[in-house]
């Protein structure tokens, strides 16, 4: 097979235009990253740095409690607040586009969880204005990235939307993060857990990362640092979060969940864990569970799919058990699900444009079902074994 034909087929496999410059290494970063107690106080000056008229898209919790208790004088800074509707979908984006135009907004602020943040990123990109992200929970790696996930109005995964650039600034106020329910932090660790394994798979198969290029040493190193930080500090950070107090361990995990995982996944690439998550969204029973919780089960299933060593599986299962991440299908609402009932999720996970094809070898829905059932069986065995 000629080099030209081989390259063309590879480009189809990765679902991107066929250009030789895709073999370049690429890495992306947010413009600024600010983390610590009281970081929210930097918001007015950051808005004035990037523009004149800001608008805050706030999650219901941020709108109801965080902003009123923050001490920010929104009136003095002529800073209007719009409440997020609850889903990152085209209907909400259309509504927000009209508000941005009407109020002549030139800096958009996304304040809240993953879907609020993703909506702000897409809306700002379409309006060609900078976006500042203020995560109020450390539940995903969405804040730093230049991509976002679009869902249907019903919450089913539809596509990944890539922005022209990463957010202009990220403000992470750890005092706000520490007050949030601990489940959010744990879910963020589940999302971050996938970073190293997926980046490693993409590097091994020379698959494109989320920047449209090959992974860099920077991306791989940050992905590995993310994993090591989770294993070292995850359990004691959870204890701090349960008490709603701030410790160095909590600061480390917040950084791992947001910055290390954000840069690590985008510059390292995605693979089976996130595709299995995307597949699971096709099953309505999983909709009550957070992104990172489903990604964590995707990691465990991915380890069985990719023939990870028993020792590696032991470490990851033990970590998930220690901090309370799902280790069985029942843990994500799929009680007594057999092969037939799992097939829609497996088929969606194996769609032609899915990241799972960054894994080595041919991946099929049957292989994914086997991996999910194997992970579930291991998880059940570990729960029921005598101690």
C-alpha positions as a printed Julia matrix, in Angstrom:
387×3 Matrix{Float64}:
   0.0     0.0    0.0
   1.44    3.39  -0.96
   2.35    5.99   1.67
  -0.3     8.36   0.31
  -3.09    5.75   0.55
  -1.96    4.68   4.01
  -2.05    8.27   5.27
  -5.45    8.85   3.71
  -6.9     5.8    5.46
  -5.4     6.89   8.77
  -7.01   10.32   8.38
 -10.41    8.72   7.81
  -9.89    6.56  10.89
  -9.28    9.65  13.0
 -12.24   11.47  11.43
 -10.2    14.51  10.42
  -9.19   16.12   7.1
  -6.23   14.53   5.34
  -3.23   16.84   5.79
   0.36   15.94   6.5
   0.73   18.62   9.18
  -1.49   16.5   11.44
   1.66   14.6   12.33
   2.86   17.65  14.24
   2.92   17.51  18.03
   0.37   19.89  19.56
  -0.45   21.1   23.06
  -2.91   23.75  24.27
  -3.21   25.7   27.52
  -5.66   28.19  29.04
  -4.48   31.81  29.03
  -4.35   32.17  32.83
  -4.91   29.77  35.73
  -5.53   31.21  39.21
  -6.3    28.96  42.19
  -6.65   29.62  45.89
  -8.86   30.93  48.66
 -10.55   34.17  47.56
  -9.69   33.8   43.86
 -13.2    34.93  42.91
 -12.24   38.46  43.98
 -10.07   38.66  40.86
 -13.08   38.42  38.55
 -13.89   42.13  38.01
 -10.29   43.01  37.15
 -10.03   40.05  34.79
 -13.18   41.1   32.96
 -11.81   44.64  32.52
  -8.55   43.15  31.24
 -10.32   41.35  28.38
 -13.25   43.66  27.6
 -15.83   46.18  28.78
 -19.17   44.44  29.24
 -19.23   41.14  31.04
 -22.03   38.66  31.59
 -22.08   35.78  34.08
 -23.78   32.57  33.05
 -24.38   31.03  36.47
 -25.51   27.56  37.42
 -28.63   27.44  39.63
 -26.48   26.96  42.75
 -24.1    29.77  41.82
 -27.06   32.03  41.07
 -28.92   31.16  44.26
 -26.18   31.0   46.89
 -22.57   31.44  45.73
 -22.88   34.86  44.09
 -25.12   36.4   46.8
 -22.65   35.23  49.47
 -19.49   36.13  47.54
 -19.32   39.81  48.44
 -18.96   40.78  44.77
 -20.73   44.06  44.01
 -22.26   43.07  40.67
 -24.15   46.35  40.36
 -21.01   48.47  40.82
 -19.27   46.52  38.08
 -22.34   46.56  35.77
 -22.17   42.79  35.66
 -25.49   41.1   34.82
 -26.14   37.46  35.7
 -28.04   34.94  33.6
 -29.19   31.63  35.08
 -28.2    28.47  33.2
 -31.15   26.32  32.13
 -29.52   23.01  33.04
 -28.42   21.39  29.75
 -25.61   22.15  27.3
 -27.75   21.87  24.19
 -28.51   23.88  21.07
 -31.71   25.27  22.56
 -29.83   26.84  25.49
 -27.06   28.11  23.21
 -29.6    29.82  20.96
 -31.16   31.53  23.97
 -27.79   32.69  25.28
 -26.69   34.0   21.88
 -29.66   36.37  21.88
 -28.77   37.69  25.34
 -25.12   38.25  24.38
 -26.21   40.24  21.33
 -28.87   42.22  23.19
 -26.59   43.25  26.07
 -23.53   43.84  23.83
 -21.47   41.41  25.92
 -17.76   41.22  25.04
 -16.61   38.94  27.91
 -18.59   35.9   29.0
 -18.11   34.25  32.41
 -19.15   30.65  32.96
 -19.7    29.95  36.67
 -20.79   26.52  37.86
 -20.3    22.87  36.96
 -19.33   21.13  33.75
 -22.42   21.77  31.65
 -22.63   25.45  32.6
 -18.94   25.8   31.75
 -19.27   23.99  28.41
 -22.25   26.13  27.44
 -20.31   29.32  28.2
 -17.31   28.12  26.2
 -19.37   27.29  23.11
 -21.46   30.47  23.33
 -18.35   32.66  23.66
 -16.65   30.87  20.78
 -19.63   31.39  18.49
 -19.84   35.06  19.51
 -16.05   35.43  19.04
 -15.52   36.84  22.53
 -13.22   35.69  25.38
 -14.55   33.42  28.11
 -13.54   33.3   31.79
 -14.33   30.1   33.65
 -15.15   30.0   37.37
 -15.75   26.37  38.39
 -17.72   26.05  41.61
 -17.07   22.31  41.86
 -14.03   20.22  40.89
 -16.1    17.53  39.21
 -14.62   17.53  35.69
 -11.62   18.7   33.67
 -13.84   20.88  31.48
 -12.69   24.33  32.76
  -9.26   24.45  31.09
 -10.02   22.75  27.8
 -10.81   24.14  24.36
 -13.52   21.59  23.69
 -16.98   21.01  25.09
 -19.64   18.31  24.98
 -23.03   18.93  23.41
 -26.04   16.94  24.6
 -29.63   16.63  23.48
 -32.31   18.36  25.53
 -32.86   14.95  27.16
 -29.18   14.71  28.23
 -27.92   12.19  25.66
 -24.4    12.77  24.33
 -24.43   14.16  20.77
 -21.01   15.54  19.84
 -17.8    17.25  20.91
 -17.52   20.93  19.98
 -14.03   22.38  19.5
 -13.41   26.06  20.2
 -10.88   28.24  18.4
  -8.88   28.64  21.61
  -8.89   27.63  25.26
 -10.5    29.87  27.89
  -8.85   33.23  28.46
  -8.7    32.62  32.22
  -9.64   30.09  34.88
 -10.51   31.24  38.42
 -10.63   28.41  40.97
 -11.67   29.59  44.41
 -10.9    26.65  46.71
 -13.08   28.1   49.46
 -16.07   27.62  47.15
 -14.89   24.17  46.04
 -14.48   23.05  49.68
 -18.09   23.95  50.49
 -19.5    21.77  47.7
 -20.81   18.24  48.36
 -17.92   15.77  48.42
 -19.49   13.66  45.66
 -18.47   16.34  43.14
 -14.8    16.14  44.09
 -14.89   12.34  43.93
 -16.54   12.45  40.5
 -13.78   14.83  39.39
 -11.22   12.27  40.47
 -13.07    9.7   38.37
 -12.79   11.93  35.31
  -9.13   12.67  36.07
  -8.41    8.97  36.57
  -8.88    8.38  32.84
  -6.29   10.98  31.82
  -3.12    8.9   32.08
  -4.57    5.69  30.65
  -6.09    7.4   27.62
  -3.03    9.56  26.96
  -0.84    6.45  27.14
  -3.07    4.63  24.63
  -2.98    7.55  22.2
   0.79    7.78  22.49
   1.2     4.04  21.9
  -0.99    4.05  18.77
   0.11    7.51  17.57
  -3.5     8.67  17.57
  -4.44   12.33  17.41
  -5.05   14.21  20.65
  -7.81   16.76  21.2
  -5.54   19.47  19.78
  -5.52   17.76  16.38
  -1.91   16.6   16.65
   0.27   14.04  18.34
   0.84   14.08  22.08
   3.82   15.93  23.51
   6.11   15.07  26.4
   4.4    17.91  28.24
   0.95   16.41  27.79
   2.08   12.9   28.73
   4.03   14.12  31.76
   1.08   16.13  33.08
  -1.22   13.17  32.5
   1.09   10.94  34.53
   1.46   13.59  37.25
  -2.34   13.75  37.4
  -2.55    9.99  38.03
   0.23   10.0   40.62
  -1.37   12.95  42.45
  -4.71   11.14  42.62
  -3.16    8.02  44.11
  -1.1    10.0   46.63
  -3.6    12.58  47.86
  -7.07   11.4   46.76
  -8.19    9.63  49.92
  -7.07   12.31  52.37
  -8.4    15.09  50.12
 -11.8    13.4   50.26
 -11.65   13.48  54.08
 -10.91   17.21  53.96
 -13.76   17.79  51.51
 -16.16   15.9   53.77
 -15.29   18.34  56.55
 -15.45   21.33  54.15
 -11.98   22.51  55.15
  -9.04   23.41  52.96
  -5.78   21.49  53.19
  -2.75   21.17  50.89
  -4.05   17.72  49.87
  -7.37   19.23  48.81
  -5.56   21.96  46.87
  -3.49   19.27  45.1
  -6.56   17.27  44.08
  -8.42   20.36  42.89
  -5.42   21.16  40.69
  -5.27   17.54  39.47
  -9.0    17.44  38.65
  -9.05   20.77  36.83
  -5.61   21.76  35.5
  -3.55   18.56  35.23
  -6.43   16.53  33.86
  -7.57   19.39  31.62
  -4.22   19.89  29.91
  -3.4    16.18  30.16
  -6.49   14.86  28.39
  -6.52   17.55  25.72
  -2.84   17.31  24.88
  -2.61   13.57  25.53
  -5.81   12.41  23.89
  -8.91   10.37  24.7
  -9.59    6.66  24.29
 -11.82    3.91  25.68
 -12.87    5.36  29.05
 -14.62    8.39  27.61
 -16.16    6.42  24.74
 -17.64    3.95  27.22
 -18.98    6.94  29.16
 -20.53    8.29  25.96
 -22.09    4.91  25.32
 -23.51    4.72  28.82
 -25.4     7.99  28.26
 -27.63    6.04  25.85
 -29.03    4.17  28.87
 -31.53    6.34  30.73
 -30.78    4.59  34.01
 -27.31    6.22  34.08
 -28.53    9.8   33.73
 -28.64   10.37  37.5
 -24.9     9.69  37.74
 -22.16   12.24  37.16
 -19.83   12.33  34.17
 -16.79   11.35  36.24
 -18.6     8.46  37.9
 -19.4     6.92  34.53
 -15.9     7.69  33.24
 -14.44    5.86  36.25
 -16.35    2.71  35.33
 -15.16    3.3   31.77
 -11.58    3.23  33.06
 -12.17   -0.1   34.81
 -13.8    -1.57  31.71
 -11.03   -0.11  29.54
  -8.41   -1.91  31.61
 -10.13   -5.22  30.78
 -10.48   -4.23  27.12
  -6.78   -3.39  26.74
  -5.35   -6.37  28.63
  -3.98   -4.37  31.54
  -1.95   -6.36  34.04
  -3.7    -7.74  37.14
  -1.4    -5.57  39.25
  -2.5    -2.4   37.45
  -6.18   -3.35  37.72
  -5.68   -4.0   41.44
  -4.3    -0.49  41.99
  -7.14    1.2   40.1
  -9.92   -0.87  41.67
  -8.45   -0.2   45.12
  -8.32    3.54  44.45
 -11.94    3.62  43.28
 -13.05    1.67  46.34
 -11.06    3.92  48.69
 -12.72    7.14  47.54
 -16.17    5.77  46.61
 -16.13    5.66  42.81
 -18.31    3.1   41.0
 -16.8    -0.34  40.48
 -19.87   -2.23  39.23
 -22.7    -1.67  36.78
 -25.14   -1.51  39.69
 -23.15    1.46  41.04
 -24.22    3.47  37.97
 -27.85    2.33  37.96
 -27.52   -0.71  35.71
 -28.79   -3.46  38.0
 -29.05   -6.9   36.35
 -28.12   -5.6   32.9
 -27.26   -8.43  30.52
 -25.52   -8.41  27.13
 -28.69   -7.5   25.23
 -29.52   -4.52  27.43
 -25.91   -3.27  27.3
 -25.71   -3.46  23.5
 -27.0     0.12  22.82
 -24.24    1.5   25.07
 -21.58   -0.67  23.44
 -22.69    0.26  19.94
 -22.67    3.97  20.79
 -19.21    3.6   22.36
 -17.95    2.06  19.12
 -19.41    4.63  16.71
 -16.94    5.38  13.87
 -15.9     8.78  15.25
 -15.46    7.6   18.85
 -12.17    7.83  20.79
 -12.23    4.1   21.56
 -10.65    3.48  18.16
  -7.49    5.12  19.5
  -6.88    1.86  21.36
  -4.65   -0.78  19.77
  -6.38   -3.39  17.61
  -9.94   -3.61  16.35
 -12.56   -2.7   18.94
 -16.1    -4.03  18.52
 -19.32   -3.74  20.54
 -18.98   -7.37  21.62
 -15.5    -6.69  23.02
 -16.8    -3.64  24.89
 -19.68   -5.64  26.41
 -17.23   -8.32  27.51
 -15.01   -5.66  29.09
 -17.92   -4.02  30.93
 -19.2    -7.35  32.22
 -15.68   -8.38  33.26
 -15.14   -5.12  35.18
 -18.55   -5.55  36.81
 -17.74   -9.13  37.84
 -14.4    -8.09  39.33
 -16.06   -5.24  41.19
 -18.76   -7.55  42.58
 -16.21  -10.14  43.6
 -14.13   -7.55  45.45
 -17.19   -6.22  47.28
 -18.24   -9.67  48.44
 -14.87  -11.23  49.21
 -14.08  -11.91  52.87
 -11.79   -9.34  54.51
